[in-house]
Amino acid sequence: TKSSSSKAAKQNTNHTRLARTRDRWSSGVRLSSNNKIKKQKSKKRVSFFFFFYKGRLSKMESAPPSCAAVRCSSLNLSSKPSVFMCQILVYEGEMERAQGQLEVEMQNLEEEKNREIEEAFLRAESEMKAVHENLAGVRMKMLSLQRALRTLTNDYKCLKRQVQDFPFMLDKAITEAKQEICLVIGEVSSTNQELLRKYKREMNLRKKCHNELVRLKGNIRVFCRVRPVSQEEQDSTDAKTMLSFDSDDDAILYLSNKGKIMTFELDKVFPPQATQEEVFQEVQALITSCIDGFNVCIFAYGQTGSGKTYTMEGVADDPGINQRALRLLFSEVTEKAPDWDYKISVSMVEIYNETLRDLLGENPTDKLDIKMNPDGSGQLYVPGLTNFTVQSPEDINRVFELGHMNRATACTNLNEHSSRSHALLIITVSGFNSATGNRTQGKLNLVDLAGSERIGKSGAEGSRLREAQCINKSLSALGDVINALRSKHSHVPFRNSRLTYLLQDSLSGDSKTLMMVQVSPLPANMSESVCSLKFAQRVRSVELSSSSSRRHENSSTSSSPTHDSVEVTGEFCCCCW
Ligand SMILES: Nc1ncnc2c1ncn2[C@@H]1O[C@H](COP(=O)(O)OP(=O)(O)OP(=O)(O)O)[C@@H](O)[C@H]1O
């Protein structure tokens, strides 16, 4: 109301101002035109009198006497005063005439003045009209501006209110958002709990299935790998191979001896052309099971020169199971990294003449002992044994280099020494799942056993005899342990050798064992090969008795052409087990 009254007052003021301007302007026009007329009149009057009297005087001097002169003359005014009178009369007459003319002139001027005033009025009116129109336009603009101003004012007020209310609204929104977040977190955590429960159940189920699968397949698996005939052997006369393979069954190996064919049935037979990668493909499932907390042992068994070290260690450009296993474990645990925190530690041990040595330690010649862990867990441990934590693939190379170097420095002839000692790579994988709180610990023992040849054949004496006796003792102890475990004997003779004692944890319980029996294809190694294969089959038959899913145990019932057994004679041999 206040603003509208002030606006009306303003409008009135404007109107008054406009009217005053108009009056002033029109009166100014009138005044100026009056003055102009007056000036013109006085100018005309002066010029008129000037010319009039000038003309009169000249006429009077030359012209014949006028009526006044006639009257004068008729009055007989011949004297000078009467002349003057006449003249006065003439003048008067002239003046009257002039006055008449003046009046006419005045009237004309008056008319002209009125006309001009009229025109000025008309002009002023049209100008006023234009001004009015302008004013109307301005007023319209003002009205629209007022409307816009009103809208802006309203908007401003609205915004001001919103700004004033904003902190409260923000507080409210934050509180609501917090409540919603809490609600969602609650829902998510309950879903998480449910998922975790399912995950744990699935994990247990997976472990169960895996165990069941392994149980069905057998906790002890026996593979055989036949090494190729070397270039030197091919050049010799005794290069004929005595072994043949079944093209339809990769678990069958035929050995021909004096025209008779012996059939050996194992879990898998690798022919000489099998690559390191193909061999590893078959064992990698077993290796990765140690990530799930299983203990695994992989043994390379066979006579000297049958390819044990090649299978386990390999060569520089074609590594064996040891290096591939460590790399696989490393990549597997890296993949599981977001959920699981894993630690892989490595130890390298050599057992020579029943003496344990640390191949990664600072003093590899020092003898180590196996003791019961004082923590009361009933687990064995080796005090002072180096545990190297692997954190990168480069660490893996460093471990093998160090182990190889230490093994070489501890003996005069590495090849001979490695044939007579067991080399163990012990990999421990410990995992912790921060989401579920689950912990796992699995151990993978990769064992390159000493040569299994019989003492009688090698003709060893003295220190060599002792070496051979130690080897045979530990290999037969290994056989005994496997036999006792699979036959579920109450007593398992782990303590009969350093090897079985050290591997006690990894051989008992639901651990898994793979025996890779290495065989030479040459007839010269016939009896050793038969011995090794018999040992392998016995190990497998122990398992077969506890597994119903296996194929028939007795090789003599297989569809081989002729079957015979090889007589094993001589001193104690592991294949006598
Ligand atoms: N699968 C194979 N492919 C190619 N060469 C092989 C294979 N197996 C073994 N060899 C070769 O045969 C030779 C003997 O193998 P290796 O040293 O591994 O036998 P070993 O059983 O470990 O002997 P030792 O008991 O003396 O250690 C080596 O020169 C090795 O490179």
The ligand as a MOL file (V3000), in Angstrom:
LIG
                    3D

  0  0  0     0  0            999 V3000
M  V30 BEGIN CTAB
M  V30 COUNTS 31 33 0 0 0
M  V30 BEGIN ATOM
M  V30 1 N 62.4930 -85.9580 -18.9060 0
M  V30 2 C 63.7420 -85.7030 -19.2690 0
M  V30 3 N 63.9950 -85.0370 -20.3830 0
M  V30 4 C 65.2600 -84.7510 -20.7490 0
M  V30 5 N 66.3300 -85.0960 -20.0390 0
M  V30 6 C 66.1340 -85.7650 -18.8940 0
M  V30 7 C 64.8390 -86.0960 -18.4500 0
M  V30 8 N 64.9380 -86.7830 -17.3010 0
M  V30 9 C 66.2520 -86.8380 -17.0360 0
M  V30 10 N 66.9680 -86.2470 -17.9840 0
M  V30 11 C 68.4290 -86.1480 -18.0500 0
M  V30 12 O 68.9440 -87.3430 -17.5500 0
M  V30 13 C 70.0740 -87.1010 -16.7430 0
M  V30 14 C 69.8650 -87.6720 -15.3440 0
M  V30 15 O 68.7870 -87.0470 -14.7500 0
M  V30 16 P 68.8080 -86.6110 -13.2110 0
M  V30 17 O 70.0920 -86.0120 -12.8060 0
M  V30 18 O 67.6130 -85.7460 -13.0510 0
M  V30 19 O 68.5930 -87.9560 -12.5200 0
M  V30 20 P 68.4970 -88.2580 -10.9700 0
M  V30 21 O 67.5380 -89.3420 -10.8180 0
M  V30 22 O 68.1540 -87.0020 -10.2850 0
M  V30 23 O 69.9300 -88.6600 -10.5790 0
M  V30 24 P 70.5780 -88.5590 -9.1360 0
M  V30 25 O 69.9200 -89.5540 -8.3020 0
M  V30 26 O 72.0060 -88.8630 -9.4330 0
M  V30 27 O 70.3690 -87.1610 -8.7060 0
M  V30 28 C 70.2730 -85.6390 -16.6850 0
M  V30 29 O 71.2300 -85.2510 -17.6140 0
M  V30 30 C 68.9470 -85.0820 -17.1120 0
M  V30 31 O 69.0840 -83.8490 -17.7370 0
M  V30 END ATOM
M  V30 BEGIN BOND
M  V30 1 1 1 2
M  V30 2 1 2 3
M  V30 3 2 2 7
M  V30 4 2 3 4
M  V30 5 1 4 5
M  V30 6 2 5 6
M  V30 7 1 6 7
M  V30 8 1 6 10
M  V30 9 1 7 8
M  V30 10 2 8 9
M  V30 11 1 9 10
M  V30 12 1 10 11
M  V30 13 1 11 12
M  V30 14 1 11 30
M  V30 15 1 12 13
M  V30 16 1 13 14
M  V30 17 1 13 28
M  V30 18 1 14 15
M  V30 19 1 15 16
M  V30 20 2 16 17
M  V30 21 1 16 18
M  V30 22 1 16 19
M  V30 23 1 19 20
M  V30 24 2 20 21
M  V30 25 1 20 22
M  V30 26 1 20 23
M  V30 27 1 23 24
M  V30 28 2 24 25
M  V30 29 1 24 26
M  V30 30 1 24 27
M  V30 31 1 28 29
M  V30 32 1 28 30
M  V30 33 1 30 31
M  V30 END BOND
M  V30 END CTAB
M  END
